[in-house]
Amino acid sequence: MTRTNVPRLGQSASPAPASGLSGPSGPSLRLKQIQDYQILARVRLKERLSGSPTSATLYDLLMRDQLTSIKRQRHA
């Protein structure tokens, strides 16, 4: 399975420019939130694997907040 357009740590997670119909609070914002969540998940996994439970727990909290924000965003 080939994965394309997946931001890596240190890369910008901003989505491609929207094509006129979606404003800053439309689908492009939701996509950005989902991409940010994916980045948090990758960092959290690295923290868990490195044996840093305190840091991983902080990422758990960040991920929970991000997921709540995504759920509040209306589907486009």
Residue frames as qw, qx, qy, qz and C-alpha x, y, z in Angstrom:
[[0.000, 0.891, 0.453, 0.000, 0.00, 0.00, 0.00],
 [0.436, 0.280, 0.010, 0.855, 1.42, 3.34, -1.04],
 [0.213, -0.810, -0.423, 0.345, 0.90, 6.35, 1.22],
 [0.387, 0.409, 0.170, 0.809, 1.15, 9.77, -0.35],
 [0.123, -0.658, -0.065, -0.740, 0.88, 13.26, 1.07],
 [0.721, -0.593, -0.342, 0.104, 1.47, 12.11, 4.65],
 [0.050, 0.881, -0.299, 0.364, 3.33, 14.86, 6.51],
 [0.771, -0.058, -0.475, 0.420, 6.35, 13.76, 8.48],
 [0.474, -0.767, -0.202, 0.382, 7.59, 15.38, 11.66],
 [0.366, -0.449, 0.222, 0.784, 9.14, 18.69, 10.81],
 [0.122, 0.246, 0.619, 0.736, 7.13, 19.07, 7.62],
 [0.336, 0.023, 0.100, -0.936, 4.19, 21.37, 7.20],
 [0.190, 0.287, 0.932, -0.112, 0.87, 19.68, 7.86],
 [0.343, 0.469, 0.132, -0.803, -1.09, 22.36, 6.06],
 [0.655, 0.406, 0.638, 0.018, -3.46, 21.11, 3.37],
 [0.352, 0.213, 0.495, 0.766, -3.27, 22.04, -0.30],
 [0.160, 0.137, 0.056, -0.976, -4.93, 25.36, -1.14],
 [0.407, 0.447, 0.735, -0.307, -8.71, 25.06, -1.22],
 [0.196, 0.198, 0.629, 0.726, -10.42, 25.49, -4.56],
 [0.167, -0.277, -0.241, -0.915, -12.73, 28.42, -3.98],
 [0.578, -0.464, -0.496, -0.453, -15.70, 26.70, -2.34],
 [0.721, -0.489, -0.432, 0.234, -14.27, 25.96, 1.07],
 [0.055, -0.894, 0.169, -0.410, -13.42, 28.85, 3.34],
 [0.159, 0.516, -0.710, 0.452, -11.01, 28.79, 6.27],
 [0.495, -0.190, 0.642, -0.554, -13.62, 27.07, 8.44],
 [0.843, 0.247, -0.158, -0.451, -14.67, 24.55, 5.79],
 [0.997, 0.038, -0.058, 0.037, -13.22, 21.19, 4.78],
 [0.554, 0.574, -0.397, 0.454, -9.65, 22.52, 4.65],
 [0.299, -0.611, 0.474, -0.560, -9.73, 23.28, 8.40],
 [0.918, -0.199, 0.210, -0.272, -11.05, 19.80, 9.16],
 [0.885, 0.358, -0.209, 0.209, -8.33, 18.25, 7.01],
 [0.218, 0.658, -0.474, 0.544, -5.69, 20.28, 8.85],
 [0.595, -0.495, 0.402, -0.490, -7.08, 19.15, 12.21],
 [0.994, 0.012, 0.066, -0.090, -6.99, 15.50, 11.12],
 [0.704, 0.511, -0.323, 0.373, -3.43, 15.85, 9.85],
 [0.108, -0.661, 0.482, -0.564, -2.39, 17.48, 13.14],
 [0.838, -0.316, 0.276, -0.350, -3.99, 14.56, 14.99],
 [0.954, 0.246, -0.122, 0.118, -2.00, 12.09, 12.88],
 [0.381, 0.631, -0.446, 0.507, 1.23, 13.92, 13.71],
 [0.457, -0.558, 0.444, -0.531, 0.39, 13.81, 17.42],
 [0.971, -0.091, 0.102, -0.194, -0.30, 10.08, 17.16],
 [0.808, 0.414, -0.291, 0.303, 3.11, 9.42, 15.57],
 [0.101, 0.628, -0.489, 0.597, 4.95, 11.48, 18.19],
 [0.707, -0.425, 0.302, -0.478, 2.99, 9.81, 20.99],
 [0.994, 0.075, -0.081, -0.005, 3.96, 6.37, 19.69],
 [0.579, 0.518, -0.410, 0.478, 7.63, 7.37, 19.59],
 [0.245, -0.596, 0.444, -0.623, 7.36, 8.62, 23.17],
 [0.898, -0.250, 0.163, -0.322, 5.75, 5.37, 24.32],
 [0.936, 0.249, -0.177, 0.177, 8.42, 3.30, 22.56],
 [0.375, 0.592, -0.429, 0.570, 11.24, 5.38, 24.03],
 [0.566, -0.315, -0.663, 0.375, 10.00, 4.69, 27.54],
 [0.053, 0.079, -0.226, 0.969, 8.80, 8.18, 28.38],
 [0.112, -0.536, -0.837, -0.023, 5.36, 7.57, 29.94],
 [0.073, -0.641, -0.340, 0.684, 4.94, 11.10, 31.28],
 [0.071, 0.367, -0.388, -0.842, 5.52, 12.69, 27.89],
 [0.116, -0.180, -0.879, -0.427, 3.33, 10.07, 26.19],
 [0.074, -0.599, -0.736, 0.306, 0.53, 10.86, 28.65],
 [0.035, 0.577, 0.041, -0.815, 0.76, 14.54, 27.73],
 [0.144, 0.157, -0.665, -0.716, 0.40, 13.58, 24.07],
 [0.063, -0.401, -0.913, -0.025, -2.63, 11.47, 25.04],
 [0.013, 0.673, 0.457, -0.582, -4.24, 14.61, 26.42],
 [0.082, 0.466, -0.324, -0.819, -3.33, 16.65, 23.34],
 [0.093, -0.056, -0.872, -0.477, -4.75, 13.94, 21.09],
 [0.016, -0.545, -0.809, 0.219, -7.98, 13.85, 23.10],
 [0.066, 0.664, 0.173, -0.724, -8.37, 17.62, 22.77],
 [0.098, 0.325, -0.582, -0.739, -7.64, 17.49, 19.04],
 [0.054, -0.242, -0.937, -0.245, -10.15, 14.66, 18.52],
 [0.039, 0.646, 0.613, -0.453, -12.80, 16.63, 20.40],
 [0.092, 0.589, -0.146, -0.790, -12.12, 19.59, 18.14],
 [0.078, 0.105, -0.807, -0.575, -12.41, 17.42, 15.04],
 [0.015, -0.429, -0.903, 0.027, -15.72, 15.98, 16.23],
 [0.069, 0.671, 0.385, -0.630, -17.12, 19.47, 16.82],
 [0.071, 0.379, -0.455, -0.803, -16.23, 20.54, 13.27],
 [0.735, 0.395, 0.306, -0.458, -19.20, 20.02, 10.97],
 [0.597, 0.056, 0.693, 0.400, -18.81, 17.59, 8.10],
 [0.185, 0.488, -0.257, -0.813, -18.67, 19.32, 4.76]]
